[in-house]
Amino acid sequence: MKAEILFFAALKDFFTAKQITDIEEHINVSQLKEFLCKQNPNASKIINVSRVSINRRIANDFEVIPNNAIIAILPPSSGG
């Protein structure tokens, strides 16, 4: 199934900011993170601590991703 994945902050050093990707049906957030870590192992540390938003709503690791979802990978950030 198709999903649009948006990468933010430091993850843009490892992935393009926006990509349309084929992912397995019935994949959950945790499995998506594993998939992305396999695509670019150098980004694993950041992906593993990132939050994931599905269609503008923060999702837990076990939430299943629907078809044609817009997914944002949100690394932790700091600032003032």
N, C-alpha and C positions, 0 to 999 in steps of 0.2 A: 504494500500500500504506500501511497505517497504521503510525505510529511514535509513541511517547511521548517527548517531548523535555523534559528538565529543564534549567533555566538557573540558574546559581549566581552569587553575588557581584555584581559590577558589571553583569552581563548582565540582572539582574532590573530594572534601570532601563530596559531596552529591550524586554523580553519578559515575559510572565507566567511565573511560576516553573515552571509545568508546563503543557504543551499537547499535545493529540493532534493530529497533523498527517498529512495525506496527502503522501507523497513518492513519487518515481518508483521503480519496481522496479529493482534492480541498481545503485542509486546508491551511490557510495563516500563516505568521510568528507570528502574534499576537495570533492566535488560538493555534499555537504550544507552545508558551510561557505559555498560560493558561493550556494546557495539561501537560506540565512539572511541573508547579507549583502544580497541583493536585497530580502528582506522588510523589513529595517531597515538601510539604509546607514549610519546613525549608529553602529551597533554593529560595523561592519566591522573597525576596528582591534583590538578586543578578540577578536572571533571568530577572526581570522586568527592570533592567538598562543595561542589556547585549545587545550587537549587535549580529546579526545573519548573518552568511555567508551561501549561498547556492551555492554549486559547485564552491567554491573559489571566490565568489563575494558577497560583502555586500548587503543585501536585506533590503527593507523597510518593515514596519509592515503589509502591505496589499498585499505583493507579495505571490502568490500561489506557494506552494512547489511541484515540479514535482516528479513523481515516480522515485525511486532509487536515490534520491538526497543524496549528502553528505552535511550534515548540521553541521556547527561549531557554538557553543554558546560561545561568546567572552565577558567575563566580563570586565568592565573597569579596567585599570591597571595604576599604577603610577611607576615612577622610574626615574633614572637619565641617 
